[in-house]
Every structure is written in C-alpha cells, then in structure tokens.
Amino acid sequence: MTVTETETLITPRRPGRRPAAKRSMSRGRRWAENLSGWAFVGPAMVIVLGLSIFPAVWAFILSFQKWDGFSDPQFVGGKNYVKLVSDSEFWDAVTHTGLYVILFVPASVLAGLFLAVALNRKIRFIGLYRTAIFIPFVASAAATGILSTYLFSPQYGLMNNALRVVGIPAQGWLEDPSQAMVVIAIMSLWGQAAFTTVIYLAALQDVPQELLEAARIDGANRWQTFWRVIWPELGPVTVFVTIWQVIGAMQLFDLVYTTTRGGPLDATKTIVYFLWEKAFRSMQFGYGSAAAYVLFFFTLVVTVAMVIYSKRKNVEAF
C-alpha cells in the first residue's frame, strides 16, 4: 500500500449534508415531540387561562355595566367608578384593609426571619420542628376561623380564661370593634408566618459558607456576622416576601368570612369582603366588579412602587 493510499484511508471525511429523507424524518420527530408535549400541558393551560383570563375580562366589562344577574345588563360607563369615589363604606373598607396590611406584613416578615434563624441549626429533631412550624400554613381558612372563635370568644375563650387567671379583665376580642382587626392579624400571622419562614430558611442555607468563615476569622461575633454578612444576602428575599405578603394582605377575605363576617359594626370589612357583599349579596355585579378593579389598581401600584424602590436600592428580587 502506498503512502497516498494510506493518507487517504486515515484522512477523515468532511461531514456532508444529511440526505433529504433523514432531514424530513428528524423534522417529523421534532414535530411529534412538540405535539405530544403540548398535548400534556394543553388541557391544564386551557383550564388555567379559562379560570383567570376569561373572568378578568368579563369582570372588566361588567365594571362598566349595571347588572343584577337576571335582567339584561345596562351600559353605564364610568358611573360605577364615580360612585366608589363618594362611597364612604368603600373607603372604610380601604381603611380597614390598610390597617390590616400595617399590622400583618411587618410582623409576618419579622416573625419569619426570627423563626428561620432559630431553625437554621443542626440540632436533634430539627426536621420535626420545621414541619411543626409549617403545619399552620396548610391549614384551611375554615379551621383557622374556628380556632380563632374558640381562642378569642369573650364568654368561654381560652385567652380570656388565661387573663382571668392573672387578674386581667376579660376582653371583647372579636366582638370589640377596636380589637377585632388585631385578632384577625394575629391569627393570620399564626398561619402565614410559616411561608416567610420557609423562604428565609432556604435563603439562609444558600448563604456562602466562605463569607461566614471569613467573618469569624476577622473576629466578628454572631450579631455582627448576621447584620454585616447574612442580612445583606437576605435583601432580595426580604423584598420578595414583603411584596408577596402585601398582595396577600390586600386580598384578605377568607378569615374575615369565617370569623366576623365583616363585623362588629363593619370594623373588619375589607375591600374584598366589600366587593363580595356588593356582588353576591346585593346582586350589584357591575359595582362589585368596579371595586375589584380598583383593588387591582391599588395592588399594582403598590407592587410596582416596591419593585422600583428595591431596584434603586440595588436590592432586586425579580
């Protein structure tokens, strides 16, 4: 065998274009895979879009109409929104919602941070403790409402029994207009603080160990390590959980419905309870839809403002 023949044998051939039949088979296989993928996710996507996009569009159309659910709807333009501006009951609901946000959101963030720091340790039965903290989060609003009624009942509640033991007069709790919203915020904190705890715990476990070791080598104590090293790393998580809790607080309904039904004296009537009452009790679907879109606008403005503020402070969560 000559040198030329040997070089010809060992020289790799340049890859040529695949035959048209193979290209068509590959393209057909990709189409089949895409089609099968959409076949799996398609039904769920249709359900999700049907339960979100369609009701949102329909509610927006209803907000410009007067409809009681039976007669033909009448187009009234922006009269529903104009009526909301002068409705003192609506603005009382806005005030109650704002009070709940002020009471609940900072407490839930701080409680979640404290519990996460306490649970971020390697101690015995730590998995059991973390599970116990998360259980209230998965409890239904009905169960939480029943527990609230039992604990804070003015007649036979556990809290008043404990106050009597230490010589403090019994309180009205859920039957006192000045205390009812505070009680609801406490019970919401009992259930929702678990969410912030889980988020903060995941963020704490994601803090680079090199930073903590460097802080210890530099002589920083635990308090200094937390504020100088750990806390800056938790900035984006804090922004996220704050926005999430604000959005959830502005949509408070289930716990109010299962405990006070907006009372006493409408002291716990929130925006969502107000629009539910107008739409499904008074059968003013257009007016209730207008209130829903005002709530959406408030929520959007607050969320955008918090995101912009966090970006200006170089603490981005999204």
N, C-alpha and C positions, 0 to 999 in steps of 0.2 A: 504494500500500500504506500502510495506516495505521500509526500508532506502535504500537498494541496488537498488530496482526498481526506487526510486526517483532519486538517483545519476545517474542512467543510463539514465533517461529522461532528466536531466539538463546538463549532460556532453556533450559538443559539439563534434560532429563527425569530424574526420580529413578529410579534403578535399581530395577526391580521384581523380584519373585521369579521365578526361572527356572521354566519350565514343568516339570511333573512328569516328562515324558518325558526332558528333558535331565538332571534330577537323578538319575534312575534310571540313565541311561547313564554319568554321571560316577561314580556309586557302583559300578556294574558294572565300569568301567575300573579303579578303585582295587582292587577285589577281585581282578581279573585280574592286576594288577601284583604285589599281595601274594602271590598264589598262585604266580606264576612265580618270585618271589624265594625263597619257601620251598622251591620245587622244586629250586632250585640249591643252597641251603645245607642242605636237609633230609638228604640222604644222608651228607654229611660230619658233620653234627651227630649223627646216629644212630651212626655209627662211633665218634666221639669219646666219646660218652656210654656206648656199649657197652663200650669198652675202658677206661673209668675208673670209672663209677658201678657197673656190674654187678660187676666184680672186687672193688671195695672193699666192697660189701655182702656178697658171698659170703665174702670173707676174714673179715669181722667175724662172720658166722655160724659159720664154721669155727673161729674162735678159742675158741668155747665147746664144741667137739666134739673127739672123738678119732677120727681117720680116717687110714687108710693109703693111700687111693686106690683100694682094691679092695673091701674089706668094707663093710658098712653103717656109716655114722657113728654114734657114740655121744655123746649129750649128757653133758658132764662139768661144765658150769657154769664157774666161775672157776678150776678146778684148773690149767689151763694158765698162767694169770697168777700163781697162787701158786707154781707150780713155777719160773717165771722168777725170782722174788724170791730163791730159795735156790740158783739155778744159778750156780755160780762161773764156768763157761765163758761164760755170757751177760754177767756183769759184767766179765770180762776183755775181751770184745768191746766193751763200753761204754767201758772204759778206753782201749783202742786207738783207738776212734773219736774219743774226746775228745782224745787226743794228736795225732791227725791234724788235727783242727779247729784246735788251738792252733798247730801247725806251718804249716798251709797257709793259713788265712784271712788273718791279718795280712800274711804275705809276699805273697799274691796281690794284696791291696789296695794295698800299698806299691809293689810292682813295677808294677802297672797305672798307678798315679799317676805314677811316675817315667817310664815309657815314654811315657805320654800327653803329659807336659810336654816330653819330648825330641822327640816327633813333631809337636807343635803349632807348627811353624815353617814359614816359606816358604823352603825350600831346594830345591836341584836333586834330582830323583828322589825327592821326598818320598812320592809315591804308591807307588813301588816299596818303600820302607822300610815303609810302613804295611801293604802287602799281605804282606810277608815276616813281619811280626810276627803277623799274623792266621792265617797258614797252619797253625801247630801246633794252633789251636783246632778246625779242621775235620778234623784227622787222627783216625782211628779209634782206639779204645782198644787194639785188637789191634796196630796199628802202633806205638803208643806203648809197649806192653808189650814188643814185640820189640826196639825201640830201647833200652829200659831194660835188658833182659837183655844186650844186646851191650855197652852202655857200662859196666855195673857188674858184669860177670862177674868173679869172683875169679881165674879162670885166664887168660883172654885178653881181658878187658875193656879198653876204651880208657882208663878212669880209672886203673886200676892200672898200666897201661903208662906213663901220664904221671907217676904218683907214683914209679915206679922211676927215671925219668929224673932227678928232682930229689932222689933219695936217701931217699924216704919209704917205709916198709914198705907192702906191699900190704894192702888192707883186704878184709873179708869181704863188705861191702855187702849184697846181697840174701840172703846166706846167714848173716848175723850178726843174731841177734835184737835187738841193741841198735842196729843201723844200718838195718835193712830198712824200717821205717816212715819214717825220714828220707829214704831214697832214693825211696820212693813219693811223699812230699810234694814232693820236688824235681821229679820227672817230672810230677806233676800241675800244679805251678806252671809248668812249661815249656809246657803246653798251655792251662791255664785263665787264665793272666795276660793272654792276648790279649783275653779277654772284658772284663775290667775296664779294659784299655787303651782299647778301643773306646768304652766308656761314658764314661770320663773324658775322652777326646778330644772326644766330642760335647759334653760339658758345658763344656769349656774354650772351645770355639768359640762357645758360647752366652753367654759372659760379656759383658756390655755393654762396648763399647769406651769409652764415656763415663767409666766408672769407672776404667779403666786410664789414660786420658788425664788425668783429674783427679789421680790418684795421682802421675803423672810431673810434673805442674805443681807439686804440693805438695812435690816434691823427694824422693819415695820411690824407693829403689833397687829392683832386681829382687827381692831377697829380701823386702824389706818389702812390696812390691806383692803378692807371692804370698801371704804369710801374713795380711796385713791386708785384702786385697781379693778375691783369687781363692779362697783356701781357704774363707772363709765362704760363697761362692757354691757351692762343691762339697759343702757339708754334706749336703743331701738325696741327692745321688748317692752319697756315701760310705755313707750308711745303707742305701740300696738294694743296692749291690754287696756290702756286708757281709752283709746278710740272705740274699741270693742265694747267696753263696759258702758260708755256714754251712749252708744247706739242702742244697746240693750235696755238701759235705764229709761231712755226716752220712749221706749215701746212697752213700758210696764202695763200689764193688763191682768194676766192670769192670777197673780197673787191677790190683787185687789178684788177680783171677781169671786174668789173662793173665801175671802175673809169678810170684807166690809161692804162690798157692792157699791163702792164709792162713798160711803158714809164714814163717820157720822156727820151729818149736816154738809155732805159733799166735800168733806175735808180731804178725802183720798181719791177724789175723782181726777184721773189723769187724762191726757189727751186721747189716748187710745180708748179708754173707757167712755169718754165723752162721745167720740165718733161712733163707737159701737152702740151706745144708747140711742143716739140720733138715728142711726141707720136701721137697727134691728128692733128697737122698741117703739120709736116714734114713726118708723117707716119713712123717714126722710133720707132716702138713699143718695140723692144729689147733694144734700147738705153734709151728710156724713162723708161722702167721697171728697168734697172740698176740704173738710177738716183733715182727712188722710193725706191729701197732697200738701197742705200747709205743714203737717208734721214731717213729710218727706223733705220739704224745702228746708225746714229748720235743721233736720238731721244732716242734710247735705252741706249746709253752710258750716255747721259746727265741725264736721269731719274735714272739709277742705281747709278750714282755718287751722285746725290742729296739725294737719299734714304740712301746710306751708310753714307754720311756726317751727315744726321739728326740722324741716329742711334748712331753714335759716340758722338754726342752732346746730347744724351738721349732725343731727341725730335722726337718721332716716330709718323707718321701719318697713317701707314698701319699696 
